[in-house]
Amino acid sequence: QVQLAESGGGLVQAGGSLRLSCAASVRTFSSYAMAWFRQAPGKEREFVAAISWNGGSTTYVDSVKGRFTISRDNVRNTVYLQMNSLMPEDTAVYYCAANRTTLTHLSDYAAAYDYWGQGTQVTVSS
């Protein structure tokens, strides 16, 4: 069983930055690909970014490329999402997810991820 706990959300003005963290309570964190999804009110959950088990491969949804960076620390069992140049349309609940795989291919489908955190709210004001 993997437990994920997100933190770092909050209210920020457009153009600002936030860094989200997701701490995983699992001994074999390095066996998991990790991802961030988000869900805005009235919308479906959307893939944001993913990172392979060793950090060697990353992928992003087009709307955040060049603004967001996903990274991980396998010693601290934590994955991060650095969000810069935030826009009001980035407002959503952000979820961390884990998929037990050491393949380099990264899925952007929510169904591929076995474990989810409770989410952290990010609100960007205009």
C-alpha positions in Angstrom: 0.0 0.0 0.0 1.2 3.4 -0.9 0.1 6.6 0.8 0.6 9.9 -0.9 0.3 13.3 0.8 0.4 16.5 -1.3 1.3 19.9 0.1 2.3 23.4 -1.2 -0.9 24.6 -2.7 -2.4 28.0 -2.1 -3.5 31.3 -3.5 -1.1 33.1 -5.9 -1.4 36.0 -8.3 -1.1 35.4 -12.0 2.5 35.2 -13.0 3.6 33.9 -9.6 5.1 30.5 -8.7 4.3 27.6 -6.4 6.1 24.4 -5.6 3.9 21.4 -4.8 5.3 18.4 -2.9 4.1 14.9 -2.7 5.5 12.6 0.1 5.1 8.9 -0.4 5.0 6.4 2.5 6.5 3.4 0.8 9.8 1.6 1.1 10.2 1.1 -2.7 9.5 4.6 -3.9 12.1 4.2 -6.7 10.0 1.4 -8.2 7.2 3.9 -9.0 6.6 6.3 -11.8 4.9 9.4 -10.4 2.6 11.9 -11.9 0.6 15.0 -11.2 -3.0 15.5 -12.4 -5.4 18.3 -11.8 -9.1 18.8 -11.7 -10.9 22.2 -12.1 -14.5 22.7 -11.0 -16.9 21.2 -13.5 -14.1 19.6 -15.5 -12.6 16.1 -15.8 -9.3 15.2 -14.2 -6.4 16.2 -16.5 -2.9 14.9 -16.8 -0.2 17.5 -16.0 3.2 15.8 -15.8 4.9 12.5 -15.1 8.4 11.3 -14.2 9.9 7.9 -14.5 11.2 5.9 -11.5 14.8 7.3 -11.8 13.9 10.8 -13.0 15.4 10.1 -16.4 12.2 10.6 -18.3 9.5 13.2 -18.0 6.5 14.3 -20.0 4.1 17.2 -19.8 0.7 18.3 -21.1 1.3 20.9 -23.8 -0.4 23.7 -21.7 2.3 23.6 -19.0 5.4 22.9 -21.1 8.1 25.5 -20.3 6.3 26.7 -17.2 6.1 23.6 -15.0 8.9 21.2 -14.0 8.4 17.8 -12.3 11.2 16.3 -10.3 11.8 13.6 -7.6 14.0 12.8 -4.7 14.2 9.1 -4.2 16.0 9.5 -0.9 13.2 11.7 0.5 10.5 9.7 -1.2 9.1 12.9 -2.6 8.0 14.2 -6.0 7.8 17.9 -6.8 6.0 20.1 -9.2 7.5 23.5 -9.7 5.0 25.8 -11.2 6.1 29.1 -12.7 4.2 31.8 -14.7 0.9 30.6 -13.3 -2.3 31.6 -15.0 -5.9 31.6 -13.8 -6.6 28.6 -15.9 -4.1 26.6 -13.8 -6.6 26.9 -10.9 -7.5 23.4 -9.8 -7.1 20.7 -7.2 -3.7 19.0 -7.9 -3.3 15.3 -7.3 -0.2 13.2 -7.0 -0.4 9.7 -8.4 1.9 6.6 -8.4 2.3 3.7 -10.9 4.4 0.8 -9.9 6.6 0.5 -13.0 10.3 0.9 -14.0 9.5 1.2 -17.6 10.5 4.5 -19.2 7.2 4.9 -21.0 5.0 7.3 -19.0 1.3 7.2 -19.2 -1.0 10.2 -19.2 -4.0 8.1 -18.4 -5.4 8.3 -14.9 -6.4 4.7 -15.0 -2.7 3.7 -15.3 -2.0 5.0 -11.8 -2.8 2.8 -8.8 -2.4 5.2 -5.9 -3.6 8.8 -5.4 -3.3 11.5 -2.8 -6.1 13.6 -1.5 -5.1 16.7 -3.5 -4.1 20.2 -2.8 -5.9 23.3 -4.0 -4.1 25.8 -6.2 -5.9 29.1 -6.9 -4.4 31.7 -9.3 -6.0 35.1 -9.2 -6.0 37.4 -12.2 
